[in-house]
Amino acid sequence: MNDGRTREPVRVLVFSASLRTESLNSRLAQLAAATVEANGGDVDLASMAEFDAPSYDADVQSSDGFPAGAEEFRRRLELADAFVVASPEYNASLPGPLKNAIDWVSRFRPQPFNERHGLLVSASPSMVGGNRGLWALRIPFEHLGARLYPDMFSLAQAHKAFGTDGRISNEQLQERFEANVANFMDLVEASKHYPCIKRAWVEYLGEHPDPVLDRVE
Ligand SMILES: Cc1cc2nc3c(=O)[nH]c(=O)nc-3n(C[C@H](O)[C@H](O)[C@H](O)COP(=O)(O)O)c2cc1C
């Protein structure tokens, strides 16, 4: 957590990769946005509908250029220091519209995912919360040079997990989510504003010293 101290400016694009109106991932994205703000960050909350595009076709790119959704995704990424994606898991992988959007944006030069920090979260009614989808999503992002935060958050039984206030009802899980977002932001802030200590932060995955986690040898 930010512990009330002043944070150097960090701007985070937050979006849900679901097109569904009642999306559980959109609820998780809203919670992520609120958590970024509570930790002193600036949020740009987007929706997948803004980044949606026709199936990638190199002929269409040659004849017509980029679709509006891809232009918008690139524009919003370039305004941000980092991004948070709340992504559904479809068939143990990432949803097609998200992969398609990534494919379109990957054709821009400079390629906007390169060296941009990212945090992946998911929500699903299943018992594993869509976590397999996040591992699949790491592949295109890491291939494109995004600096993905090692820790990820997956909300299991998400259809029953949210309270009417939009928070996760289970307090331990809510705290775990907040810590995940805050630790990610610490790393983004360090990377942007204090490059001299970046190595130490990356080595320790942005975690604060904790006797439970510290090495004993
Ligand atoms: C095509 C399709 C495939 C799905 N595959 C999985 C899956 O592999 N694992 C899983 O946990 N949920 C799966 N689901 C269920 C989704 O997790 C669930 O519909 C979820 O609510 C979608 O996210 P959203 O609420 O943000 O739209 C699938 C849903 C669809 C439509």
The ligand as an SDF file (V2000), in Angstrom:
LIG
                    3D

 31 33  0  0  0  0  0  0  0  0999 V2000
  -16.5980  -19.3370  -25.0590 C   0  0  0  0  0  0  0  0  0  0  0  0
  -16.4680  -19.4050  -23.5640 C   0  0  0  0  0  0  0  0  0  0  0  0
  -15.4760  -20.1930  -23.0110 C   0  0  0  0  0  0  0  0  0  0  0  0
  -15.3190  -20.2450  -21.6420 C   0  0  0  0  0  0  0  0  0  0  0  0
  -14.2800  -20.9550  -21.1120 N   0  0  0  0  0  0  0  0  0  0  0  0
  -14.0000  -20.8700  -19.7850 C   0  0  0  0  0  0  0  0  0  0  0  0
  -12.8500  -21.4800  -19.2200 C   0  0  0  0  0  0  0  0  0  0  0  0
  -12.0840  -22.1080  -19.8960 O   0  0  0  0  0  0  0  0  0  0  0  0
  -12.6140  -21.2930  -17.9080 N   0  0  0  0  0  0  0  0  0  0  0  0
  -13.4490  -20.5590  -17.1060 C   0  0  0  0  0  0  0  0  0  0  0  0
  -13.1560  -20.4030  -15.9190 O   0  0  0  0  0  0  0  0  0  0  0  0
  -14.5640  -20.0000  -17.6010 N   0  0  0  0  0  0  0  0  0  0  0  0
  -14.8550  -20.1440  -18.9160 C   0  0  0  0  0  0  0  0  0  0  0  0
  -15.9720  -19.5350  -19.4350 N   0  0  0  0  0  0  0  0  0  0  0  0
  -16.8930  -18.8730  -18.5180 C   0  0  0  0  0  0  0  0  0  0  0  0
  -16.4720  -17.4450  -18.2750 C   0  0  0  0  0  0  0  0  0  0  0  0
  -15.4440  -17.4170  -17.3170 O   0  0  0  0  0  0  0  0  0  0  0  0
  -17.6530  -16.6490  -17.7620 C   0  0  0  0  0  0  0  0  0  0  0  0
  -18.6530  -16.5930  -18.7710 O   0  0  0  0  0  0  0  0  0  0  0  0
  -17.2580  -15.2670  -17.3280 C   0  0  0  0  0  0  0  0  0  0  0  0
  -18.3300  -14.6750  -16.6400 O   0  0  0  0  0  0  0  0  0  0  0  0
  -16.8340  -14.4210  -18.5190 C   0  0  0  0  0  0  0  0  0  0  0  0
  -16.2770  -13.2250  -18.1070 O   0  0  0  0  0  0  0  0  0  0  0  0
  -17.1510  -11.8830  -18.0270 P   0  0  0  0  0  0  0  0  0  0  0  0
  -18.1730  -12.0950  -16.9330 O   0  0  0  0  0  0  0  0  0  0  0  0
  -16.1600  -10.8400  -17.6680 O   0  0  0  0  0  0  0  0  0  0  0  0
  -17.8100  -11.6630  -19.3550 O   0  0  0  0  0  0  0  0  0  0  0  0
  -16.1770  -19.5020  -20.8030 C   0  0  0  0  0  0  0  0  0  0  0  0
  -17.1910  -18.7160  -21.3790 C   0  0  0  0  0  0  0  0  0  0  0  0
  -17.3280  -18.6690  -22.7420 C   0  0  0  0  0  0  0  0  0  0  0  0
  -18.4110  -17.7840  -23.3400 C   0  0  0  0  0  0  0  0  0  0  0  0
  1  2  1  0
  2  3  1  0
  2 30  2  0
  3  4  2  0
  4  5  1  0
  4 28  1  0
  5  6  2  0
  6  7  1  0
  6 13  1  0
  7  8  2  0
  7  9  1  0
  9 10  1  0
 10 11  2  0
 10 12  1  0
 12 13  2  0
 13 14  1  0
 14 15  1  0
 14 28  1  0
 15 16  1  0
 16 17  1  0
 16 18  1  0
 18 19  1  0
 18 20  1  0
 20 21  1  0
 20 22  1  0
 22 23  1  0
 23 24  1  0
 24 25  2  0
 24 26  1  0
 24 27  1  0
 28 29  2  0
 29 30  1  0
 30 31  1  0
M  END
$$$$
